[in-house]
Each structure stands twice: as C-alpha cells, then as structure tokens.
Amino acid sequence: MALMTVSDVAEYLQIQTGRVERLARESLLIAKSKDESGSPLFEKDDVQRYKELAERLGGL
C-alpha cells in the first residue's frame, strides 16, 4: 500500500493542495490515515481510481 501526501496527490491530479483537502473533507477522496502533523494520507490506488472517474465524468 503506497501512501501519498496532499502535495503528492495535488501534483498527480494537477490541482491545488487546497482542492485536495476539500475533496477529503467532502469524502470524495478518502484518506487512509494521517501523518504526524495531522495531514491526510491517501492510498495511491484510490487516487488513480478517483482520477479515472473524474475524467469519465468530464474532467477534474
């Protein structure tokens, strides 16, 4: 299980970090755990599935 930070996800999805945090708050992208500072960590497979779904629905 590869975990990605908020900044990793933002770079992968080519969006701003604030948007990644909002997706997590709205439960559109589910965090698997939190790091020592309390920031969410996301599983890479989940992020890839979210990107595929978003692209099918019209883009990010």
N, C-alpha and C positions, 0 to 999 in steps of 0.2 A: 504494500500500500504506500504509494508515493503521495506525500502531503505537499500542498502548495500554499504559500503565504498570500495575503491580499495583493501585494505588489506583483507576485508571480502570476496570479490569476488575471490581474489587470493587463499585464503585458501580453499574456497568451490570448486574451479576448480583445485586446487593443481598445480598452476602455479605461476610464479614470478609476483610481482606487476608491473614491467616494461612491461610485456606482456599484462596485463590487460589494462594499459594505452595506449599501441599500438592498442589493439583491439578497444578501444574507439576512438582514433584518426582516425582509418581506417573505422569507422562507422560499425564495425562488432558486436559491443556490444554498444547499445545506452544508454547514460547517461540521466536520467530523470531530474536531477538538479545538482547543485554544492553546496558544503559545504562552510562555511565561509572562508576557505583558498583557494577556487577555485578548489578543487579536485572533480572529478565527483562522483556522487551517482547513483547507479543502482537499478532498481526495481528487487526484488527477483525472481518474476515470469519470467522476461526476462532472467535473468541469468540461471535459470533452463532450459528454452527452448533452450538457446544457448548451454548448456552442452549436452542436449539430441541430438540436431542436430549435434554437433561436434562428438559425439560418433557414430552416424549413419554414418558419413562421414569418419570415420577411426580413431578417437581419437583427443585429444587436443594436 
